[in-house]
C-alpha cells in the first residue's frame, strides 16, 4: 500500500487568522472546532486540505514549497484582484504577452503562492 498526502501543513504565526484567509481564498471552510488562539487550524476545500500550525519561528526565507491556484470561474487577473482584496499582496508579475505566465502573490503572513490562468483562459488558448 502506498502513502497518500492527507493534507499540506503550513507553519505560521497565527493558525486561525491564516486559516481563515485561505478558507476564504479557496471557498473552503475552517474546522468547526477551530477558534482564534488555537495552535492549529484545518481548512478543507475542493481537492485539498491545508493544516496551519502556529510555530514561534518567524518566516525568514522564500518558501521551498508553494501553492499554484488555477481559478475555475474567473480570469487570472480577476482572481488576483479578489485575493488582494482579502489581504494578499502582489510580489511579482510573470505574465507574458501571449497570455501565458502567472502572478506571484503573498498571503497575509508573507507565504508566496501563484495564480495561473483561469480554466476559461486555458480553454480559449487551446
For each residue, the residues with C-beta under 8 A, 3 or more apart:
1:
2:
3:
4:
5: 8
6: 49
7: 42 48 49 50 51
8: 5 48 49 50 51 65 67
9: 50 51 52 53
10: 18 50 51 52 53 111
11: 53 54 55 57
12: 15 18 52 53 54 55 109 111
13: 18 54 55 58 109
14: 17 18 54 109
15: 12 18 19 34 38 39 40 41 52 53 54
16: 19 20 30 34 35 36 37 38 41 52
17: 14 20 21 36 108
18: 10 12 13 14 15 21 22 41 52 107 108 109
19: 15 16 22 23 30 34 41 42 43 50 52
20: 16 17 23 24 30 41
21: 17 18 24 25 86 87 88 107 108
22: 18 19 25 26 28 43 50 52 107
23: 19 20 26 28 29 30 43 45
24: 20 21 27 86
25: 21 22 69 83 86 88 107
26: 22 23 43 45 46 48 50 69
27: 24 45 46
28: 22 23 43 44 45 46 48
29: 23 43 44 45
30: 16 19 20 23 34 41 42 43
31: 34 41 42 43 44
32:
33:
34: 15 16 19 30 31 38 40 41 42
35: 16 38
36: 16 17
37: 16
38: 15 16 34 35 41
39: 15 53 54
40: 15 34 51 52 53 54
41: 15 16 18 19 20 30 31 34 38 51 52
42: 7 19 30 31 34 49 50 51 52
43: 19 22 23 26 28 29 30 31 49 50 51 52
44: 28 29 31 48 49
45: 23 26 27 28 29 48 49 50
46: 26 27 28
47:
48: 7 8 26 28 44 45
49: 6 7 8 42 43 44 45
50: 7 8 9 10 19 22 26 42 43 45
51: 7 8 9 10 40 41 42 43
52: 9 10 12 15 16 18 19 22 40 41 42 43
53: 9 10 11 12 15 39 40
54: 11 12 13 14 15 39 40
55: 11 12 13
56:
57: 11 60
58: 13
59: 109 110 111
60: 57
61:
62: 112
63: 66 111 112
64:
65: 8
66: 63 111 112 113 114
67: 8 113 114
68: 102 113 114 116
69: 25 26 79 113 114 115 116
70: 116 117 118 119 122
71: 74 75 76 78 79 115 118 119
72: 118 119
73: 118 119 120
74: 71 78 79 82 118
75: 71 78 79 117 118 120 121
76: 71 79 80 95 102 103 115 116 117 118 121
77: 80 81 103
78: 71 74 75 81 82 118
79: 69 71 74 75 76 82 83 115 118
80: 76 77 83 84 88 90 103 105 115
81: 77 78 84 85
82: 74 78 79 85 86
83: 25 79 80 86 88 105 115
84: 80 81 87 88 89 90 105
85: 81 82
86: 21 24 25 82 83
87: 21 84 107 108
88: 21 25 80 83 84 105 106 107 108
89: 84 105 106
90: 80 84 93 103 104 105
91: 104 105 106 112
92: 103 104
93: 90 103 104
94: 101 102 103 104
95: 76 99 100 101 102 103
96: 99 100 101
97:
98:
99: 95 96 117 121 125
100: 95 96 117 125
101: 94 95 96 117
102: 68 76 94 95 114 115 116 117
103: 76 77 80 90 92 93 94 95 114 115
104: 90 91 92 93 94 112 113 114
105: 80 83 84 88 89 90 91 112 113 114 115
106: 88 89 91 110 111 112 113
107: 18 21 22 25 87 88 110 111 113
108: 17 18 21 87 88
109: 12 13 14 18 59
110: 59 106 107
111: 10 12 59 63 66 106 107
112: 62 63 66 91 104 105 106
113: 66 67 68 69 104 105 106 107
114: 66 67 68 69 102 103 104 105
115: 69 71 76 79 80 83 102 103 105
116: 68 69 70 76 102
117: 70 75 76 99 100 101 102 121 122 125
118: 70 71 72 73 74 75 76 78 79 121 122
119: 70 71 72 73 122 123
120: 73 75 123 124
121: 75 76 99 117 118 124 125
122: 70 117 118 119 125 126
123: 119 120 126
124: 120 121
125: 99 100 117 121 122
126: 122 123
